[in-house]
Amino acid sequence: MNYIASKSRYDKMIYNRCGGSGLKLPAISLGLWHNFGYNDSFDNSRHLIQKAFDLGITHFDLANNYGPTEGAAEENFGKILKTDLAQHRDEIIISSKAGYYMWPGPYGDNGSKKYLTASLDQSLTRIGIDYVDIFYHHRPDANTPLEETMNALDLMVRQGKALYIGLSNYKAEEMKKALIILKRLGTPVVISQVSYSLLNRWIEEELQQVLSEGSIGTIAFVPLAQGLLTNKYLNGIPADSRAAGSSKFLGSKDITEDKLKKIYNLNEIAKERGQSLAQMSLAWVLREGKVTSALIGASKVSQIEDNVAALNNLEFTNEELIKIEESLVD
Ligand SMILES: NC(=O)c1ccc[n+]([C@@H]2O[C@H](COP(=O)([O-])OP(=O)(O)OC[C@H]3O[C@@H](n4cnc5c(N)ncnc54)[C@H](OP(=O)(O)O)[C@@H]3O)[C@@H](O)[C@H]2O)c1
């Protein structure tokens, strides 16, 4: 069926400026790590993208290796873009990344110029576009000189294959060094993509300060701890959940008593705020404006609706913040 984008798509979404750049990102972005592979229902993937766009989510995050199999999410997204969103390309921010294993041999992984430039070309072909809006180095690589990796990113921008550059999973010291090189090159590095949630606060220690000083935006991935920071695991593991599937990254072993206790307490605070736990978890990530966008995943259209509604209440009282801190104590 032909898709016609909702006319009200820009009415409720909040768009935050990405660091000191001119780029604005939606407060909620959609990532395609899960639910867009060859094993997933293409119709469902398509509905997820349509619903997201209808709710003002203008940013879709990919990587070369998202699948299964590697490359599948980019290919599927490319099909959806072509059939449903081609006329809206200029309303959409598409990101991709390279840095993890993608193909066999010495040139399909890590941070060399050889790997990164070839990978971006492959991503563009799979998605069927001429440029990505943001290209990330997916993770730091201690075995490649940082200068080489940053030069590869700079080249992509100069070739017009990426508009902006991002760095993902770079810790404070790595980020500081990379920013010095990129500044010298004049490369528009605008964003850091890092894991951040109520259950994972490592960026608060040092990285947030480095990003703030460098006027670099932050996009927080896995803000719902892959679904743990929702009410879905409070009474066991539902059959249609990620933890019940074949994920290498979330299984029953990860849903410990200790985490469940915290999640239960957080759920009570969310209820008092009149929010779902997912909504409160996203609002918390976005509090104080330090995070540009919360990068969610979704397996169901209803989850995207639930998550975007988090924007109806982003304010926390001091009392609520204290209660949250107390419920996170080990
Ligand atoms: N740069 C990196 O190294 C890196 C690493 C990981 C991820 N990422 C990015 O971050 C994105 C998000 O990762 P993620 O999918 O793990 O994020 P997440 O938002 O923490 O978890 C998403 C999962 O939580 C469940 N969920 C979402 N909203 C829900 C709701 N309202 N109620 C109940 N359950 C809900 C769904 O799982 P069910 O299947 O159980 O329904 C959904 O697939 C990825 O797609 C990717 O773009 C980047």
The ligand as an ORCA input file, in Angstrom:
! r2SCAN-3c Opt
* xyz 0 1
  N      27.381      2.538     18.421
  C      27.253      1.361     18.959
  O      28.230      0.667     19.264
  C      25.863      0.829     19.207
  C      25.677     -0.343     19.950
  C      24.376     -0.781     20.168
  C      23.306     -0.061     19.659
  N      23.533      1.072     18.936
  C      22.416      1.842     18.359
  O      21.418      2.018     19.340
  C      20.165      1.580     18.803
  C      19.230      1.162     19.887
  O      19.704     -0.020     20.516
  P      18.673     -0.943     21.277
  O      17.649     -1.420     20.304
  O      19.409     -1.950     22.078
  O      18.014      0.161     22.249
  P      16.966      0.180     23.421
  O      16.044      1.291     23.076
  O      17.666      0.217     24.713
  O      16.180     -1.217     23.341
  C      15.223     -1.413     22.347
  C      14.377     -2.631     22.673
  O      13.642     -2.428     23.879
  C      12.315     -2.868     23.728
  N      11.439     -1.691     23.808
  C      11.601     -0.477     23.212
  N      10.646      0.379     23.571
  C       9.814     -0.304     24.402
  C       8.655      0.052     25.104
  N       8.131      1.274     25.030
  N       8.072     -0.904     25.875
  C       8.592     -2.140     25.983
  N       9.698     -2.543     25.327
  C      10.316     -1.621     24.554
  C      12.248     -3.575     22.387
  O      12.697     -4.906     22.593
  P      11.805     -6.224     22.322
  O      12.385     -6.857     21.138
  O      12.008     -7.017     23.559
  O      10.378     -5.799     22.108
  C      13.305     -2.843     21.604
  O      13.787     -3.542     20.496
  C      20.543      0.501     17.805
  O      19.559      0.214     16.865
  C      21.759      1.137     17.175
  O      21.361      2.087     16.208
  C      24.781      1.528     18.720
*
